[in-house]
Amino acid sequence: MNKEKTNITQPHILWDVREGDLVKIKTFSWDGHAELEHGVIMEKLNKEQQTMFPIVKVYIFERQTLEELYAYNIEVISRTEELERK
């Protein structure tokens, strides 16, 4: 039996979205029809903790609502510029 300790390091996952990014939203209805909408990212949730499925709050233009969406539902189509460059 191997008594050596194994150090397992978690991989760093980078999801490069920012508040203000314009996104395309793709959702599916129960019968499999895809629906495309557009919105803007208002807030990233779970900032302190790395999650397997990151969530963002998105304002959806077509419905004029704020919804929490997973990363697999959105595609960034226009990024906001950083105000401060280091």
Short mmCIF file of the C-alpha atoms (twelve columns), coordinates in Angstrom:
data_MODEL
# 
_entry.id   MODEL 
# 
loop_
_atom_site.group_PDB 
_atom_site.id 
_atom_site.type_symbol 
_atom_site.label_atom_id 
_atom_site.label_alt_id 
_atom_site.label_comp_id 
_atom_site.label_asym_id 
_atom_site.label_seq_id 
_atom_site.Cartn_x 
_atom_site.Cartn_y 
_atom_site.Cartn_z 
_atom_site.pdbx_PDB_model_num 
ATOM 1  C CA . MET A 1  0.000   0.000  0.000   1 
ATOM 2  C CA . ASN A 2  1.374   3.391  -0.996  1 
ATOM 3  C CA . LYS A 3  1.431   5.716  2.018   1 
ATOM 4  C CA . GLU A 4  2.755   8.762  0.169   1 
ATOM 5  C CA . LYS A 5  0.435   11.733 0.088   1 
ATOM 6  C CA . THR A 6  -0.690  12.813 -3.326  1 
ATOM 7  C CA . ASN A 7  -1.206  16.511 -3.871  1 
ATOM 8  C CA . ILE A 8  -4.090  17.103 -6.221  1 
ATOM 9  C CA . THR A 9  -4.251  20.584 -7.629  1 
ATOM 10 C CA . GLN A 10 -7.452  21.889 -9.090  1 
ATOM 11 C CA . PRO A 11 -7.199  23.218 -12.627 1 
ATOM 12 C CA . HIS A 12 -7.723  26.939 -13.020 1 
ATOM 13 C CA . ILE A 13 -10.803 27.608 -15.136 1 
ATOM 14 C CA . LEU A 14 -10.980 31.044 -16.717 1 
ATOM 15 C CA . TRP A 15 -14.369 32.300 -17.839 1 
ATOM 16 C CA . ASP A 16 -13.646 35.671 -19.368 1 
ATOM 17 C CA . VAL A 17 -16.911 37.602 -19.082 1 
ATOM 18 C CA . ARG A 18 -17.362 41.028 -17.568 1 
ATOM 19 C CA . GLU A 19 -20.273 43.129 -16.443 1 
ATOM 20 C CA . GLY A 20 -21.461 45.108 -19.451 1 
ATOM 21 C CA . ASP A 21 -20.620 42.471 -22.081 1 
ATOM 22 C CA . LEU A 22 -23.253 42.056 -24.796 1 
ATOM 23 C CA . VAL A 23 -24.315 38.415 -25.128 1 
ATOM 24 C CA . LYS A 24 -26.386 36.139 -27.326 1 
ATOM 25 C CA . ILE A 25 -28.612 33.811 -25.304 1 
ATOM 26 C CA . LYS A 26 -29.645 30.404 -26.596 1 
ATOM 27 C CA . THR A 27 -32.281 28.487 -24.683 1 
ATOM 28 C CA . PHE A 28 -34.368 25.465 -25.598 1 
ATOM 29 C CA . SER A 29 -38.033 24.796 -24.971 1 
ATOM 30 C CA . TRP A 30 -39.358 21.452 -23.753 1 
ATOM 31 C CA . ASP A 31 -39.967 20.323 -27.356 1 
ATOM 32 C CA . GLY A 32 -36.420 21.111 -28.495 1 
ATOM 33 C CA . HIS A 33 -36.961 24.402 -30.308 1 
ATOM 34 C CA . ALA A 34 -34.091 26.858 -29.875 1 
ATOM 35 C CA . GLU A 35 -34.807 30.452 -28.942 1 
ATOM 36 C CA . LEU A 36 -32.235 33.198 -29.550 1 
ATOM 37 C CA . GLU A 37 -32.280 36.423 -27.552 1 
ATOM 38 C CA . HIS A 38 -29.812 39.171 -26.696 1 
ATOM 39 C CA . GLY A 39 -28.833 40.788 -23.428 1 
ATOM 40 C CA . VAL A 40 -26.146 42.409 -21.326 1 
ATOM 41 C CA . ILE A 41 -24.313 40.912 -18.355 1 
ATOM 42 C CA . MET A 42 -25.269 42.757 -15.197 1 
ATOM 43 C CA . GLU A 43 -23.469 40.738 -12.519 1 
ATOM 44 C CA . LYS A 44 -21.253 37.678 -12.085 1 
ATOM 45 C CA . LEU A 45 -22.459 35.403 -9.298  1 
ATOM 46 C CA . ASN A 46 -20.274 33.150 -7.113  1 
ATOM 47 C CA . LYS A 47 -17.289 35.502 -7.330  1 
ATOM 48 C CA . GLU A 48 -15.603 34.062 -4.243  1 
ATOM 49 C CA . GLN A 49 -15.964 30.420 -5.165  1 
ATOM 50 C CA . GLN A 50 -15.039 28.533 -8.307  1 
ATOM 51 C CA . THR A 51 -17.986 26.525 -9.563  1 
ATOM 52 C CA . MET A 52 -18.396 23.883 -12.197 1 
ATOM 53 C CA . PHE A 53 -21.252 25.807 -13.820 1 
ATOM 54 C CA . PRO A 54 -20.742 29.578 -13.452 1 
ATOM 55 C CA . ILE A 55 -23.833 31.791 -13.332 1 
ATOM 56 C CA . VAL A 56 -24.356 35.397 -14.424 1 
ATOM 57 C CA . LYS A 57 -27.289 37.768 -14.160 1 
ATOM 58 C CA . VAL A 58 -28.287 38.936 -17.633 1 
ATOM 59 C CA . TYR A 59 -30.760 41.645 -18.625 1 
ATOM 60 C CA . ILE A 60 -32.641 40.226 -21.623 1 
ATOM 61 C CA . PHE A 61 -33.657 42.932 -24.105 1 
ATOM 62 C CA . GLU A 62 -36.529 41.094 -25.791 1 
ATOM 63 C CA . ARG A 63 -38.338 40.293 -22.527 1 
ATOM 64 C CA . GLN A 64 -37.030 43.260 -20.497 1 
ATOM 65 C CA . THR A 65 -36.255 40.967 -17.562 1 
ATOM 66 C CA . LEU A 66 -33.255 40.081 -15.415 1 
ATOM 67 C CA . GLU A 67 -32.429 36.365 -15.355 1 
ATOM 68 C CA . GLU A 68 -29.731 34.125 -13.937 1 
ATOM 69 C CA . LEU A 69 -28.155 32.089 -16.737 1 
ATOM 70 C CA . TYR A 70 -25.463 29.433 -16.909 1 
ATOM 71 C CA . ALA A 71 -22.322 29.744 -19.018 1 
ATOM 72 C CA . TYR A 72 -23.540 27.201 -21.556 1 
ATOM 73 C CA . ASN A 73 -26.556 29.418 -22.410 1 
ATOM 74 C CA . ILE A 74 -24.626 32.513 -23.447 1 
ATOM 75 C CA . GLU A 75 -22.092 33.590 -26.055 1 
ATOM 76 C CA . VAL A 76 -20.244 36.906 -25.775 1 
ATOM 77 C CA . ILE A 77 -20.716 38.945 -28.948 1 
ATOM 78 C CA . SER A 78 -19.242 42.269 -27.775 1 
ATOM 79 C CA . ARG A 79 -16.856 42.855 -24.895 1 
ATOM 80 C CA . THR A 80 -16.561 45.925 -22.710 1 
ATOM 81 C CA . GLU A 81 -13.178 47.649 -22.691 1 
ATOM 82 C CA . GLU A 82 -11.176 47.784 -19.492 1 
ATOM 83 C CA . LEU A 83 -11.008 51.291 -18.130 1 
ATOM 84 C CA . GLU A 84 -7.733  50.738 -16.340 1 
ATOM 85 C CA . ARG A 85 -4.875  49.011 -18.125 1 
ATOM 86 C CA . LYS A 86 -2.078  47.680 -15.975 1 
# 
